[in-house]
Amino acid sequence: MRRVRQMIYRRPPRHTVRLPCQVVRERDFRLVADKMTDLSVTGMLVTPADPVLTGERLIVSFKLPGSDVYVDAEAIVARVVHGRRPGEVSRALGVEFSSLPGKSADDLNRALRRSPLIPPGARPGRRSAVSVLAALLSA
């Protein structure tokens, strides 16, 4: 009998990067965000200045951490964070890069190796260790 290997998709790690950036809406060239809070090879999280809808096309420009190299790329709004869930403190936009030129992708990958990873947070629906311990002790 043949075993079928299941491919597990793992997203690239996100890195803590707090730098200025420019995120412009493609349809009217209006600035919608100006501060990056985290960055990965496939996208970034930015704090918005103007409301934006999921799926809108954007143009992003930012300086790589620890260098003088700028990256310009097309992107799409993948997620709008409203700041209402536990652990969210403010509004933000999850932006996914549509096209990242080859050299820029390599430069970004190299720069991110020097940046710290985002610490893992609590996932929704997962029990905390305190509640599990309390349940075990009461049984």
C-alpha positions in Angstrom: 0.0 0.0 0.0 1.3 3.5 -0.9 1.4 6.2 1.7 0.3 9.6 0.6 2.3 12.4 2.1 0.2 15.3 3.2 1.7 18.7 2.4 1.5 21.0 5.3 1.5 24.7 4.5 3.6 26.7 6.9 3.6 30.5 6.5 6.9 32.2 6.6 7.9 33.6 10.0 7.0 37.1 10.9 9.6 39.5 12.3 9.2 42.4 14.6 10.0 45.5 12.5 8.8 48.9 13.5 9.7 51.2 10.6 8.1 54.0 8.6 6.7 53.0 5.3 4.3 54.3 2.6 1.2 52.3 1.7 -0.8 54.0 -1.1 -4.1 52.9 -2.5 -3.7 52.1 -6.2 -7.0 53.6 -7.5 -6.6 57.1 -6.1 -2.9 57.2 -4.9 -4.0 58.1 -1.4 -1.8 57.3 1.6 -3.5 54.7 3.7 -0.7 53.7 6.1 2.6 55.0 7.2 4.0 52.6 9.9 5.0 49.0 9.7 4.8 46.8 12.8 5.8 43.4 11.4 7.2 42.0 8.2 7.7 38.7 6.5 8.8 37.6 3.0 5.1 37.4 1.9 3.6 40.5 3.5 3.5 42.9 6.4 1.2 44.4 9.1 0.8 48.2 9.0 -1.2 50.7 11.0 -3.6 52.5 8.8 -4.4 56.2 8.4 -7.5 55.7 6.3 -10.1 52.9 6.2 -9.4 50.3 3.5 -11.4 47.3 2.3 -10.2 43.7 2.1 -9.0 42.9 -1.4 -8.0 46.5 -2.4 -4.8 46.8 -4.4 -2.0 48.8 -2.9 1.5 50.0 -3.7 3.9 49.7 -0.8 7.3 51.3 -0.3 9.7 50.7 2.6 13.3 50.7 3.6 14.8 47.3 4.5 15.7 47.0 8.2 19.4 47.8 8.8 20.2 48.9 5.3 19.7 51.8 2.8 17.9 49.6 0.3 14.2 50.5 -0.6 11.6 48.0 -1.7 8.7 49.0 -3.9 6.0 46.4 -4.5 2.4 45.8 -5.4 0.2 44.4 -2.6 -3.4 43.4 -1.7 -5.2 44.0 1.6 -5.5 40.4 3.0 -7.0 41.3 6.4 -8.4 44.3 8.2 -7.8 44.2 12.0 -10.4 46.3 13.8 -8.9 46.0 17.3 -11.9 44.3 18.8 -10.5 40.8 19.4 -8.5 39.9 22.5 -4.8 40.7 22.0 -5.5 43.4 19.4 -4.8 46.8 20.6 -5.5 49.0 17.6 -6.6 49.0 13.9 -4.2 47.5 11.4 -4.0 46.1 7.9 -2.5 42.7 6.9 -1.0 43.3 3.5 0.1 40.5 1.2 2.7 41.2 -1.5 1.5 40.5 -5.0 4.7 41.0 -6.8 8.2 41.3 -5.3 11.1 41.6 -7.7 13.6 38.8 -7.4 16.5 40.9 -6.1 14.2 42.7 -3.6 12.9 39.3 -2.3 16.5 38.1 -1.7 17.5 41.4 0.0 14.4 41.2 2.2 15.1 37.6 3.2 18.7 38.5 4.2 17.5 41.6 6.2 14.9 39.6 8.0 17.4 37.1 9.3 18.8 39.8 11.5 15.4 40.9 12.9 13.8 39.2 15.9 10.8 36.9 15.4 7.4 37.8 16.7 6.8 35.8 19.9 3.9 33.3 19.6 0.6 34.5 21.0 -2.4 32.8 22.3 -4.6 31.3 19.6 -8.4 31.8 19.7 -10.2 28.7 21.1 -7.1 27.3 22.8 -7.4 26.7 26.6 -4.9 28.5 28.8 -2.6 26.4 31.1 -4.3 28.0 34.2 -7.8 26.8 33.2 -6.5 23.3 32.3 -4.7 23.0 35.7 -7.8 24.2 37.6 -9.9 21.7 35.8 -7.5 18.9 36.6 -7.3 19.9 40.3 -11.0 20.1 40.7 -11.7 16.6 39.3 
